[in-house]
Amino acid sequence: MRRLDNLTISGDGNPVTKLSVWRPYVVFRLAHFSLKHINGSEVSSGSSRLVVVVMVMVVVVAAAAAVVMVVVVVVVVVVVVVVVVVLL
C-alpha cells in the first residue's frame, strides 16, 4: 500500500480514542502514507511538523537517558574496582 488518504477510527468500543496522544501518534506512524484526513478532520502540515518536533524531542530524551545510564554503569564499575582494591 502506498497511499492512505482517509482513516476513520470509531470511538465506540475503541479505548485508544480516549488517549490524548492517539491522533499525533497516528500522524507520525502513518506519515509515509500521505494521510490527509483522520476521522473527517484534515491532517495539516502544521500538525505534521508538530509531530516531528515531538518525536525529535523523544529521541533527544532517549539519548540523554542512554548517556545517563552509561555514566551510572561507569560509576558503578569504578566503585566496585575501588572496593575490590581496598579489600585486597
Buried (B, 14 or more C-beta within 10 A) or exposed (E): EEEEEEBEEEEEEEEEEEEEEBBBBBBBEBBEEEBEEBEEEEBEEEBBEBBEEBBEEEEEEEEEEEEEEEEEEEEEEEEEEEEEEEEE
